């Protein structure tokens, strides 16, 4: 049986016709959008492979703790081991991959302490971004924020798809951060974005959380539309803190430690 890898090249499947890489549970259909050989450019190859792996991690198709075996990734993508190693190093710098002695590269599982720190930083930065959005955004950007909220509300009402909710929420924050017009906040949050989405998926998976998210974000939007910068800052920071409490609680239950543990 022939198997087309991520970049459109044929490889021999196992004689049994089963998936080529059963050892670590890798899914041969992991990636949604295959890249054709004609799209490959040497200068962009590493970035393309890194983007593919990052997307698989943040969408939970590669699970926390799952091994990233070079041989399997080479077969998947058709690229060299050197390119795979460069991509893994980049994802490690982003906090999405960790290298464990005697085991190799694995998808990072956020610790309780890391989650607490990340949500504390997010509450401050995103609260400030909401304040500055009120102070700096154009009327067009305010309307765009309302539209992204309306879209989020429709997704929450019409589907239980966590990934669809995450995508809608990411679009809301894109508009918020752009309207805040603070490049430093954008750079810091951009560097944390992949880890934020992984933790956000944990929060959004909590029963009842999507509906609560909609109401919390509604408070942000209404404060923005009222021109109340202080209220927008409070609402945004509280939304982040509430999400953080859920994530910390979930991580605490799996680690056997209380949410106030240090």
C-alpha positions as CSV (number, residue, x, y, z in Angstrom):
1,X,0.0,0.0,0.0
2,X,1.3,3.5,-0.8
3,X,1.1,6.3,1.7
4,X,1.5,9.9,0.8
5,X,3.5,11.8,3.3
6,X,2.9,15.4,4.3
7,X,4.7,16.8,1.3
8,X,3.1,14.6,-1.3
9,X,5.8,12.1,-1.6
10,X,5.0,8.3,-1.8
11,X,6.3,6.0,0.9
12,X,5.8,2.3,1.3
13,X,3.3,1.5,4.0
14,X,3.6,-1.6,6.1
15,X,2.6,-4.8,4.3
16,X,-0.4,-5.2,6.6
17,X,-1.8,-1.9,5.3
18,X,-1.8,-0.5,8.9
19,X,-0.6,3.0,9.7
20,X,3.1,3.4,9.1
21,X,4.0,4.5,12.7
22,X,2.1,2.6,15.4
23,X,4.8,2.6,18.0
24,X,4.1,6.1,19.4
25,X,0.5,6.4,18.3
26,X,1.1,8.9,15.5
27,X,-1.8,9.4,13.2
28,X,-0.8,9.3,9.4
29,X,-3.6,11.9,8.8
30,X,-2.4,14.2,11.5
31,X,-2.0,17.2,9.3
32,X,-5.0,18.9,7.7
33,X,-3.4,20.7,4.7
34,X,-0.7,18.8,2.8
35,X,2.0,21.0,1.2
36,X,2.8,20.0,-2.4
37,X,6.5,19.7,-3.5
38,X,6.0,22.8,-5.7
39,X,5.3,24.9,-2.6
40,X,8.5,24.0,-0.9
41,X,11.2,26.6,-0.9
42,X,14.4,25.9,0.8
43,X,14.4,29.2,2.8
44,X,10.9,28.5,4.1
45,X,11.1,24.8,4.6
46,X,11.9,24.8,8.3
47,X,9.2,27.4,9.0
48,X,6.6,25.3,7.1
49,X,7.5,22.2,9.1
50,X,7.5,24.1,12.3
51,X,4.1,25.6,11.6
52,X,2.7,22.1,10.9
53,X,4.0,20.7,14.1
54,X,3.0,23.7,16.1
55,X,-0.6,23.5,14.7
56,X,-0.7,19.8,15.6
57,X,0.3,20.5,19.2
58,X,-2.0,23.5,19.9
59,X,-4.9,21.6,18.4
60,X,-4.1,18.6,20.6
61,X,-3.6,16.2,17.7
62,X,-0.1,15.7,19.3
63,X,-0.9,15.2,22.9
64,X,1.1,16.5,26.0
65,X,3.8,14.0,26.8
66,X,3.7,12.3,23.4
67,X,7.2,11.5,21.9
68,X,8.4,13.2,18.8
69,X,10.4,10.5,17.1
70,X,12.7,11.9,14.4
71,X,12.5,8.9,12.1
72,X,8.7,9.1,12.1
73,X,8.6,12.8,11.5
74,X,11.1,12.5,8.6
75,X,8.8,9.9,7.0
76,X,5.8,12.0,7.6
77,X,7.2,15.2,6.1
78,X,9.8,13.9,3.6
79,X,12.4,16.4,5.0
80,X,15.8,15.8,6.5
81,X,16.6,15.0,10.1
82,X,18.4,18.3,10.3
83,X,15.2,20.2,9.4
84,X,13.2,18.2,11.9
85,X,15.8,19.0,14.6
86,X,15.7,22.7,13.8
87,X,11.9,22.7,14.0
88,X,12.0,20.9,17.3
89,X,14.5,23.4,18.7
90,X,12.2,26.3,17.7
91,X,9.2,24.6,19.3
92,X,11.3,24.0,22.4
93,X,12.2,27.7,22.6
94,X,8.4,28.4,22.4
95,X,7.8,26.1,25.4
96,X,5.8,23.6,23.3
97,X,8.4,20.8,23.3
98,X,10.8,19.5,26.0
99,X,13.8,17.3,25.7
100,X,13.9,14.6,28.4
101,X,17.1,12.6,29.0
102,X,16.9,9.0,27.8
103,X,13.5,9.7,26.1
104,X,14.2,12.6,23.7
105,X,11.8,15.3,22.5
106,X,8.2,15.2,23.8
107,X,5.2,17.5,23.6
108,X,5.5,19.7,26.7
109,X,2.8,19.3,29.4
110,X,2.5,22.7,31.3
111,X,3.2,22.5,35.0
112,X,1.0,24.0,37.7
113,X,3.6,26.7,38.4
114,X,3.9,27.6,34.7
115,X,0.2,27.9,34.3
116,X,-0.1,30.2,37.3
117,X,2.6,32.4,36.1
118,X,1.3,32.5,32.5
119,X,-2.2,33.5,33.7
120,X,-0.9,36.2,36.1
121,X,1.1,37.8,33.2
122,X,-1.9,37.5,30.8
123,X,-4.3,39.1,33.3
124,X,-2.0,42.2,33.5
125,X,-1.2,42.5,29.9
126,X,-4.6,41.7,28.4
127,X,-6.3,44.0,30.9
128,X,-4.0,46.8,29.9
129,X,-4.7,46.0,26.2
130,X,-8.4,46.3,26.8
131,X,-7.9,49.7,28.5
132,X,-5.7,50.9,25.6
133,X,-8.2,49.6,23.1
134,X,-10.8,51.9,24.5
135,X,-8.4,54.8,24.5
136,X,-6.9,54.2,21.0
137,X,-9.1,52.1,18.8
138,X,-11.0,53.6,15.9
139,X,-14.8,53.3,15.6
140,X,-14.2,50.7,12.8
141,X,-12.1,48.6,15.2
142,X,-14.7,48.8,17.9
143,X,-17.3,47.5,15.4
144,X,-14.9,44.8,14.4
145,X,-14.6,43.7,18.0
146,X,-18.4,43.5,18.3
147,X,-18.5,41.4,15.1
148,X,-15.9,38.9,16.4
149,X,-17.8,38.6,19.7
150,X,-21.0,38.0,17.8
151,X,-19.3,35.3,15.8
152,X,-17.9,33.7,19.0
153,X,-21.4,33.7,20.5
154,X,-22.8,31.9,17.5
155,X,-20.0,29.3,17.6
156,X,-20.7,28.7,21.3
157,X,-24.4,28.3,20.7
158,X,-24.1,26.0,17.7
159,X,-21.3,23.6,18.4
160,X,-19.4,21.7,21.1
161,X,-16.2,21.9,19.0
162,X,-13.5,23.2,21.4
163,X,-11.2,23.9,18.4
164,X,-13.8,26.1,16.7
165,X,-14.2,28.0,20.0
166,X,-10.5,28.5,20.3
167,X,-10.2,29.9,16.7
168,X,-13.1,32.3,17.3
169,X,-11.6,33.5,20.6
170,X,-8.2,33.9,18.9
171,X,-9.8,36.2,16.3
172,X,-11.4,38.3,19.1
173,X,-8.0,38.8,20.7
174,X,-6.4,39.6,17.4
175,X,-8.8,42.5,17.0
176,X,-8.4,43.6,20.6
177,X,-4.6,43.6,20.5
178,X,-4.4,45.4,17.1
179,X,-6.8,48.1,18.3
180,X,-4.8,48.6,21.6
181,X,-1.8,49.6,19.3
182,X,0.8,48.5,21.8
183,X,3.6,46.6,20.0
184,X,5.3,45.5,23.2
185,X,2.1,43.8,24.5
186,X,1.6,42.2,21.1
187,X,5.2,40.9,21.0
188,X,5.1,39.4,24.5
189,X,1.7,37.8,24.0
190,X,2.7,36.7,20.5
191,X,5.7,34.8,22.0
192,X,3.4,33.1,24.5
193,X,0.5,32.5,22.1
194,X,1.1,28.8,21.4
195,X,1.2,28.0,25.1
196,X,-1.8,30.2,25.7
197,X,-3.8,28.2,23.2
198,X,-2.8,24.8,24.8
199,X,-4.0,26.0,28.2
200,X,-7.0,27.7,26.7
201,X,-8.1,24.3,25.3
202,X,-8.0,22.9,28.8
203,X,-10.2,25.7,30.1
204,X,-12.7,25.5,27.2
205,X,-13.1,21.8,27.7
206,X,-14.6,22.4,31.1
207,X,-18.4,21.8,31.1
208,X,-20.2,25.1,31.0
209,X,-17.1,27.1,30.3
210,X,-17.9,28.1,26.7
211,X,-21.2,29.8,27.8
212,X,-19.4,31.5,30.7
213,X,-16.7,32.7,28.3
214,X,-19.3,34.3,26.1
215,X,-20.7,36.2,29.1
216,X,-17.3,37.3,30.3
217,X,-16.3,38.6,26.9
218,X,-19.7,40.3,26.5
219,X,-18.7,42.4,29.6
220,X,-15.5,43.4,27.9
221,X,-17.2,44.4,24.6
222,X,-20.0,46.4,26.4
223,X,-17.4,48.3,28.5
224,X,-15.5,49.1,25.3
225,X,-18.7,50.3,23.5
226,X,-19.5,52.4,26.6
227,X,-16.0,54.0,26.4
228,X,-15.2,52.9,29.9
229,X,-11.5,52.0,29.9
230,X,-11.3,51.0,33.5
231,X,-14.3,48.7,33.3
232,X,-12.9,47.1,30.1
233,X,-9.6,46.5,31.9
234,X,-11.3,44.9,34.9
235,X,-13.5,42.7,32.8
236,X,-10.7,41.5,30.6
237,X,-8.4,40.8,33.6
238,X,-11.2,39.0,35.4
239,X,-12.0,36.9,32.3
240,X,-8.3,35.7,32.2
241,X,-8.2,35.1,36.0
242,X,-11.4,33.0,35.8
243,X,-9.9,30.9,33.0
244,X,-6.7,30.6,35.0
245,X,-8.6,29.3,38.0
246,X,-10.2,26.5,35.9
247,X,-6.8,25.5,34.3
248,X,-5.0,25.5,37.7
249,X,-7.8,23.4,39.2
250,X,-7.6,20.9,36.3
251,X,-3.8,20.7,36.6
252,X,-4.0,20.4,40.4
253,X,-6.3,17.4,40.2
254,X,-4.0,15.6,37.8
255,X,-0.9,16.4,39.8
256,X,-2.5,15.6,43.2
257,X,-1.7,19.0,44.5
258,X,-4.0,21.7,45.7
259,X,-4.4,24.9,43.6
260,X,-2.6,26.9,46.2
261,X,0.4,24.6,46.3
262,X,3.8,26.3,45.7
